Amino acid sequence: MRNPFSFCVLISFFIVASVAPLLATNHYILAGAAGNGAGTDWTNACTAFSGSCSVSSLVRGDTYYVGTGTYAGPSFNKSTSGTTLITIKRATVGDHGTSTGWSDSFAGLATFTGGIDFTTGYWVFDGVTGGGPGSWTTGFGFAVTQTGSNPVIEVDNGANFVTVRHVKLTGNSNSSGGGSIAQDAFAIKGGTNFKASYFYTNAIGRCPFFCGGVVNACPAMIAEYGYIGTYVSTSAAHSEVLSDAAMAGDIDFRYNLITHIEGTGGLMWDNAGNHNAQFRVYGNVFYRASGDNSWANTANGIIGGWTGNGGEDNYNMHIYNNTFVNVNGTIVFTNFINRFGNNVVENNLFYNTTATIDYSNISTHDYNDYISSGGTHSESNGTSSSSGSPLIDVANLNFGLTVDTSPGIALASPYNLDPLGVVRGSGGVWDRGAFQSGTSTGGGSSPAPPSALTAFVQ
């Protein structure tokens, strides 16, 4: 005979278990708050990541709203609990949790000094506003600064599923001379499934993105909607936009604006440890401003690898629908790789590119458009012209198209959306270059990333 008491207890257990995720709590951090520091509302907010809001006291599943002010950059080392996140979120007028003690003046910039690092996984560090087309370098809710030689943001081995978005990262252009400690913007040292969205890197002492320090340092990564500004390369510390000598999983580098290249080059990578790993580069703009003599693309090119003495391999590189503007220097694609295969370059737009475009390590290249960029480069479906610009307003970073290009080749997801979420080919022509015709990338606020592109696939 069924025990009715036991049955009720069992039902109660499942009810409690089902609603447990809904019991997450909000906490509040505000520099200069004058209350008891318990973090329970804005009057009694913690004044830093200390006391009730110390990293060791953070609660998995909870959200920590941060108001305007300056804070010491913490080490986020709270132990994990399954896949449960901790969310660090900038407070805004429209989203700040409780209204108790709230003032709209709390919704300003929150700055973290001395850099931050993640030593455990499952974090969201979200400045909420700023970055992306229309506000590439403005409007950020979070800023992280580094005046020393350490990284601005470091993701250590084992710090899996860390997301950083709407953040300005600033260094002091101070190169450390190489080694495992250097002023990189993002130093990913083993954390898998790292994601950076809507970011701005400026005055960095070495690489905007550095993957190294351990074997298979970049198992999987997404970098999107970012603005790559100045960084430093020296004879003692060669730099690249992305330095990945230990590629083990897929990397998506998409919808970014790269305005500075020097040192070894742009996106440099090696997947000798896993030839099945894919490097997907799509929807980006590589832009050298007119008269910018700091751009120094004279080494290994914009996309490729190192000189080859270390046995570097370059397989499964897919370069689709990017725009290259005013690019000069030695080569656009590297010719130093030892072993390569299944590298494809299609649907790209080259405007006023005087650099040598080297396809010697590219298995397939076609459907590219070359305007004042050296002819069709022997492509069956390549197009070229010697004058005219299809771009709306390059000087103001508006790289939208005034007219359709010649039709590109249709591609499957994730390549079928442009940086503004417009379906490529929706107007009848799959345009070449980063943006689909009829979209404007200048002015206004930046769009939210298309929802279909935000999740990692395991």
N, C-alpha and C positions, 0 to 999 in steps of 0.2 A: 504494500500500500504506500502511495506517495506521501511523504511528509510535507504537509502544506507549508510549514514554517521554513523548511529547507528550500522549498521551491521559491518562496517569496524572497528569501535571502539571495538565491541565485539570480532571480530577475533583478533585484536591487543592485547586485554587483555589476550586471551588464549595463544597467542604466547609468550608474556612476562612471563606469569605464568609458561609456560612449560620450559623456559630456565633459570628461576630464580635460580634453584639449581646449575646451571653451573657457576654462578658468584661468587663463593666462592673465597676468597682472601688468599694468603699466607703472613705470617708475620715472622719476624726473630728476634731471641734472641741470643746474643753472649756476654759473659763476656768480658769486656775490649774494646768493640767497641768504636771507637772514633768519630763517626758521630753525627748526630742530635738526635739520639735515637727514631726516628719515627717508626722503625721496618719495613720499606718499602723494604729494601734490606740489604745485609751483611755489607756494609759500614756504613749504618745508622741504624744498628740493635739496638733494646732495649738491655740494659746491664743486665736486670733481668726481673722478672715479676712485672714491675713497669712502671710508666709513660704511654706511649701509649700501653704497654703490661701488664698493671696492670690487675688483675683478673676481676675487675669491668668493664674494657674496652674490654675484650675478646668478640669476635663475634661468635655467633652460626653459624655453617657451615664452619668456617674457619680453616686453619691449621697453627700451630705455630711451625716452625722449631727451634730447639735448638742446638747451637754449643757447642763445648767443653768448660769446665769451671766448676766453683763451684757456686751454686746458693742457696739462702735460700729457704727452702721448703715452697711452698705457700699453702694456703687453697683455694681449688677450689670450690667457692661458687656462681659462676655466675648462675643467674636464668635460668631455662629451657625455651625452646621454642618448644613445641611439643616434637618430638623425634630427633630433630636436634643436631648433635654431635659437640663438640669442640675437635680437635685433637692436642695433644702435641706430637711432633715427633722429635726424634734425627736426625740431619742432617748427611748425609753420602756423600761420594764422588759421588755416583751414583744417589742420590736423595736429593737435597738440595734447590729445588725451583729455584729462580733466580740465575744467575751466576754473577750478578753485585756485585763486592766486595768480591766474594768468594775466599777462599784459601783452598786447601785440608787439611791443618793443622787444620781447624775448625771441622773436622770430628771425633774428639776424644771423650772420655768419658765425659758425663755431670753428675755431682754429685749434688744431692739435700740434704742439711744438715738440721737436725732438724725434719725430717719426713715431710710427706704431708698428707692432708686429703681432702676428697671429701664430701661436704655437700649438693650438688645438683647432679642431674643425667646426664647421656648421655655425658660421657667423654671417650676418648681413650688416654692413656698415654703409649707411644710406644717407647722403646729404639731401636727397629728395628733389632738389632743383639744380639747374645749371648744366651747361655742356650740350654737345650735339649740334646739328645743323640749326643755324639761326642764333645760337648763343655759345659758340665753340669755347670761348674763354671767359665767359661771364655768368653771373647768377648762381654760383655754387653755394650750397648750403654748408658743406664741409671743406676745410682746407687743412692739409697736413704739410708741415714745413720741417726741413732738416738742415741744421747749420753745421753738423758734424760730418763725419765721413761714412756713417752707416746708411743703409737704405732708407728711403722715405717711408715705404710700406714693405714689410718683409713677411713672407708666408713660408713658414718652416716645414720641414719634412713631417708629414702626418697631419698637417693642417688642411684637411680636405673640405671641399664645398664651402669655400669662403667667397663671398660676393661683396665687391666694393663698387659703389656707384655715386655719381654726382659729387665728385671730389676733385679739388685742385691740389696738385702735388708740386711743391717748390723746393728746390735745393739751392746751393750757393755756388754752383759750377765748380765745386772742389773735387778734383780727382784724387783718389787715395793712392794712386800708383799701382792699382791692380790688386790681386789677391781675392780671398773669399769675402772680405769686408770692403764694401765700396758704396758710394752714394748713387745707387741705382734708384729709379723711381719705384718700380715694382721688382723686388727680388724674390723669385719663386724658387724655393729650395726643396721641393719635393711634394708640396701639397697638390693633390689631384683635383681636377674640376674647379680651378680658380676662375673667377669671372670678374672682369673690370669693365664697367659701362659708364659712359658720360664722364670722362675724366679729362684733365688737362695737365700735362707735364711740362715744366719750365725750369731752365737753369739747373739741369741735372748734372751731377758730377761724373757719371759714367753712362750706363744704358737706361733708356726709358723702361725696357723690359729685359731682365736678365734671368735666365733659367739655368741654374747650375748649383754646384756644391755637393750634390749627391748623385748617384746613378739614377737614370730615368727621372730627371728633375722636373720635367714637364709632361706628365702622363696625359693630361688633357687641360685645355685652357681656352677661354674666349676673351678677346679684347675687342670692344665695339664702341662706336660713337665717341672716340677719343680724339683729342687734339695733341699731336706730338710737337712740342716746341723745342727749344734749344737744349742741347746736352754737350758734354765735353769728351773729346778723345785725345789722348796723348800717346807718345811713344811707349810709355810704361804701362798704360792702360787703354788698349784699343777698345773702341766702343762701337756699338751698332744700335739701331732702333730696337730690334729684338735679337737677343743673343741666346740661341738654344742649341747647345752642343749635345744634348741628351734627350732628344725627342723620342718619347715612347708611345704617346697617344695622340689623338687628333687635336689640332689647333685650328681655331677659327679666328682670323684677323679680318674684321669686316667693319665697314661703314666709318672708318677713321679718316682723319685729315692729317697727313704727315707733311710738316713744313720745314723739317730740318734733317739733313743727313750728313754725317761726317765719319771719319775713322774707317773701319772695315766696310761699312755700308749700311744698308737698310735692314731688311728682314733676313737674317742669317741663321741657318738651321742645319741640323744633321740628324737623320733617322737611321743611322747604322745599326742601332739596337733593335729596331722594329721597322722593317721595310713596308709593313702594312699600314703604318701610321700615315695619316693624311694631313697636309698643310693646306688649308683652304683660305685663299686671299681673295676677297670679293667686295665690291661696293666701296672701295677706298679711293681717296684722292691723294696723289703724291704731287705736291705743289711747291715749286721754288718761286718765291716772289721775285718780281723783276728787280734786278740790281742786287739781289741777296748774294754777297760774296762769302757768307759763312757756310752756305751749302757746299759740301766738298765730296761729291760723288766721284772719286778718282781711284777707288780701290776695287772692291769686289762687286760693286753694283747695288741696285736697289733691292733685288730679291734674289737670294741664292745661298751661297755657303762660303766657307773659308778656303784658304789656299790649297788645301788637300793633303798636306803632309801628315795629318792625323787619320787619314782613311775616311774622310767625310763622305757620306752618301746622301743622295737627294732623290727620293722616290715619292710619288703620289702628291706632287705639288700642283694645285689647281688654282689658276689665276684668272678670274672671270670678272668682267664688267667693272674694271677699275679705270680711273682717269689719271693720266700723267700730263702735267702741265709745266712747261718751261724747264724740263729736266735736262741738265747738262752733265758733263763728266765723261768717264771712260766707257762704261757699259750699263745697261739697264738690267740685264740678267747675267748672273755669274757664269764664268766658263772655267772654274777651278775645281769642280767636283770630280772625285775619283770614279764613282759608280752612280748611275742614275737610271730612271725609268718611269714611265707613265706620268710625265710632267706635261701639263696642258695649259696653254695661254690662248684664251678666246674672248671675244666681245669687248676688248679693251679699247679705249680712246686715247690716242697720243696726240697732244697738241703742242706745237712748237718745241719738240723734243730733239735736241741736237746730240744727245748722248748716243753712242753706238749701241744698237739693240742687238744683243747676242743671243741667238736661239740654239747654240750648239749643244746645250744640255736639255733642250726642250723637245719632248717626243712629238707633240702636236701643237701647232700654232696656226690659227686661221680666224677669219671673221673680225679682224682688228681694223680699226680706222686710224689712219696716219695723216694728220694735217700738219704740213710743214715739218715732217718727221721722217724723211728719207725714203719715201715710196712705199710700195705694198709689201716689201720684204719677202717676195716670192710666194705670197699666199694666194691660193685659188680664189678665195672669197674676201681677200683683203681689199680695202679701198683707201684711196689717198687723194689729197689735194695739196696745192702749194700755197694757199692763202685762205683767209677767212676763219672766223672763230664761231663755233656753235654754242659757246658758253655764255651765260647771261651776264655775269659781272665778276670776273676773276678777282679784281682788286679788292672787292668787298666779300670775298669768299663765297660767292654764289656760283656754284658749279653746275646748276641746272642747265638744260638744253633749250635753246631758242627754237630749234626745229628737230624733227626726227633725223637720226643718222640712217645710213644704209642698214637694212635688217641684219641683226645678229642671229646667232643660232639659239633656239629655245633650249633651256636647261631646266632640270628638275629642281625641286626644293633641296637645299635652302637658298638656291641662287635665283629664285624667281621673284624676289622682292627687292626693291631698291631701298636706299637708306631711310626714306620717308614712309616705307611700308606700301608703296604703290606696286601693284602687280606688273611685272615687266611684260610688255606685249599687250597690255590691256587696251591700248589705243590703236591696235592693229599692227604695230611695229615693235619688235624687241630691240630697243635702242642699245647701241654700244656705249660704253662708258658707265660711270657710277650711277647716274640718275636717269630715270625715264623721262622723256619729253613731257612738258606740261606741268612739271613740278618746279617750285622755286625753293632754293636753299638759303636765301638771305632774309633777314628780318624775322620778327616774331619769336615765339618760344619754340624750343626744341620738342619734337614729338616723342611720345612714349615708344619704346621699341615694340615691334610687332610681337604680339603674345605668342605666336607660334615659334619664336626664335629664342625664348628665354630659358628653356629647360635643357639640362644635360641628359643625354641618353646613356644609360648604363647597360 
